[in-house]
Amino acid sequence: MTFEEHVRRALDSLPPELAAKVENVAVVVEEENAEEPDLYGLFEEHEFLPARIAVYRRPLVADYGSDANALEEEIRITVLHELAHYFGLDEARLDELGYG
């Protein structure tokens, strides 16, 4: 399974009632974040543009690539973490929920 397919599966695993509330968000796969190369994902929101979630391939594959199941699970956690930011949850709350 490709990295992009793992990301797609993570998005497809969202409960329908939650997925229906996600609007105007682009989810993209990039190699890494230039400013923080060990970052797994990033949620960005800019006025007049769609929100954007980047999932970074290189650090996730470096840390979990030897185990396909672990890689898929960490991609799922990363996608959920960034979507939680879209819904207004901050890092402290995500830590409390186990998605920090």
C-alpha positions in Angstrom: 0.0 0.0 0.0 1.3 3.4 -0.9 1.7 6.3 1.6 -1.1 8.2 -0.1 -3.4 5.1 0.2 -2.7 5.1 4.0 -3.7 8.7 4.2 -6.9 8.0 2.2 -7.8 5.1 4.5 -7.3 7.4 7.5 -9.7 9.9 6.0 -12.2 7.1 5.0 -12.2 5.9 8.5 -13.8 9.0 9.9 -17.3 8.5 11.2 -19.7 9.8 8.6 -21.2 12.4 10.9 -17.8 13.9 11.5 -16.7 13.6 7.8 -19.8 15.5 6.8 -18.6 18.5 8.9 -15.3 18.8 7.2 -15.5 21.5 4.6 -13.0 23.3 2.5 -9.9 21.4 3.7 -7.2 20.2 1.4 -5.2 17.2 2.7 -1.8 16.9 1.0 1.2 14.6 1.3 4.6 16.3 1.3 8.1 14.9 1.9 8.8 17.0 5.0 8.4 20.4 6.7 11.3 22.6 5.8 11.2 24.4 9.2 10.6 21.3 11.4 11.8 18.2 9.5 10.7 15.8 12.2 7.1 17.0 12.2 4.5 14.4 11.1 1.7 16.8 10.1 0.6 20.4 10.1 -2.8 22.1 10.0 -2.8 25.6 8.5 -5.6 28.1 8.1 -5.4 31.3 6.1 -8.1 33.9 5.4 -9.7 33.4 2.0 -8.0 30.1 1.3 -9.1 26.5 2.1 -7.7 25.1 5.3 -4.7 22.8 4.7 -3.5 19.6 6.3 -0.1 18.4 5.3 1.0 14.9 6.2 4.8 14.5 6.0 6.1 11.3 4.4 9.8 11.3 5.3 9.6 11.5 9.1 6.7 9.0 9.3 8.4 6.5 7.1 11.7 7.0 8.9 10.1 6.3 12.3 7.5 3.6 11.3 8.3 2.4 7.8 9.6 -1.0 8.9 6.2 -2.0 10.2 3.3 -1.4 7.8 0.6 -1.6 10.5 2.5 0.8 12.8 2.9 3.2 9.8 -0.8 3.1 9.0 -1.8 3.7 12.6 0.6 6.6 13.0 -0.7 8.2 9.8 -4.2 7.7 11.1 -3.3 9.4 14.4 -1.6 12.2 12.5 -4.6 12.9 10.3 -7.0 12.8 13.2 -4.6 15.1 15.2 -4.6 17.7 12.4 -8.3 17.4 11.8 -8.9 18.0 15.5 -7.1 21.4 15.1 -9.6 22.1 12.3 -12.4 21.6 14.8 -10.7 23.9 17.3 -8.9 21.5 19.7 -5.5 22.7 21.0 -2.4 20.6 21.8 -3.3 20.4 25.5 -6.7 18.9 24.8 -5.2 16.5 22.3 -2.6 15.4 24.8 -5.5 14.7 27.3 -7.2 12.6 24.6 -4.0 10.6 23.7 -3.5 12.2 20.3 -0.7 14.6 21.3 
